Amino acid sequence: MSYSIAEAARRSGLSIDTLRYYERIKLVEPPARDAAGRRAYTDEDLGWLGFLTKLRLTGMPIKRMREYASLRHHGAASAGRRKAILVDQRTSVADRIAELQACLDILDYKIDHYDQVERSVLGIGATVEGISA
């Protein structure tokens, strides 16, 4: 299947400008061109764009993404380095999740506290706007 840049942007969730930028900085290979010279993205291109989007969501810097993208052209010979990049990023993501979990725990604690305050102010079994507390 072949997709125009507009369709690739829609399907990937990236803007047309971002697709062109990723091409310019060599995160993506220049896509094939159709008979009229327009970019023609493939399902494989969209899969790679989806992976890049996930890497970006993890907070991976563009520089590291570019290194990873460059290494993929070396095939199995670069597998160890690519794996190391992903392992490092996974560690960063796990650390961030732990930080966010600690934040979530604090929010839950405070919400529970305010639930208790509301119950004590309203009295147990009281109704709020017609809903049993």
N, C-alpha and C positions, 0 to 999 in steps of 0.2 A: 504494500500500500504506500502511496505517496501523499504527502501533505504540504500545503503551502505554508509559508512562514506564519500567516495569520492563524491557520488551523493548528499548526504546531504550537504556537503561543497559547491558543485556547486550551488545547489538550494538556499541555505541560503546566499551565498556570503561570507561566513566565510572560513577560511582555515581549513584544517584537524587538524593542530596543535591547532588552537583556539577551535575547537570542543572538542578536548581532554582536553585542559586547562579548559574550562567551566565545563566539567564533573569532573575534578580533584578538582576544587574549589567549586563544588556543586551548580553551577548555573543551570545545567541541571542534571536530573536523569540519571544514566547509562542506555543507551538504551538496549532494549532486544538484545539477541544474536541469530544469525541464527544457523543452525545445525553445521556449521564449526567453531562456536565461534566468528564470526565477528559481529560487531555492526550492528544492523538493526533499522534504524530510521523510525518513523511513520510520517504521516501527522501532527499529534498532536505535535510531537517533532519539526517538521519544523515550525509550527505555533508559538511555544514557542521561538524558536531560532529567528524568525522574530521579535517577541516582544522585546526580549533582545537586538537585533540589534538596534531597534528604541530607546530603553532606552539609549543605549550607545551613539547613535547619539545626544541625547539631552544633553550629557555631564554627565549623571548620573555616579557617581563613582562606581567601582566594588563592594566596600563594601556595598553600599546601594542596589545595584542589588542583592547581596547575601542575604541581609536581606529580600528583597521582595520575592525572590525565596524560602527562608525558610518558610516565612509566608504563602505561597500558600498551603502548606501541612496542615495547620490548618483550612482550609475551611472558612465557614462564620464567624467563631469566630475571624478571623484575618482581616476581610473585612475593618474595620475601620482604622486599622494601614496601610494596603495596600493602601487604598484610600488617607490617609494622606501623604504617601510617594509620590504618584502620584501628589497630589495637590501641594506639595512643589516643585517637579520637574517642574510642569507646570508653577509655578511662576518664577522659574529660567529661563525657556525657554522664557517666555513672556518678562522678563527683558532683556535677550540677544537679542531677536528680536527687542525690542525698541532701544537698543544700535546700532544694525546693521542698523535699519531704519534711525537713526540719521547719521550714516556714509554714507548711500546711499544718503540721502538728500544733504550732503556736496559734494559728488561726482557729483550728478546731477547739483548742483549749479555751480561747477567748469567747468563741461562739457558745460553747457549753456554759461558760461562766455567765454570759448574758441571758441564756435560757433560764438558768437558776435564779438570776435576779428578777427576771420577768415573772417567773412562777411565784416567787416570794412576794412580789408586789401585787400581783393579781390574785394570789391565793390558789392553791392547788385545786384543780377541778374547775377553775373559772373558765369562762369562754371568752374568746377574742373574736369579735365580729361574727358571732354566731357559730364559731368553730370550737369544738371542745379542745382545751389546752393539753 
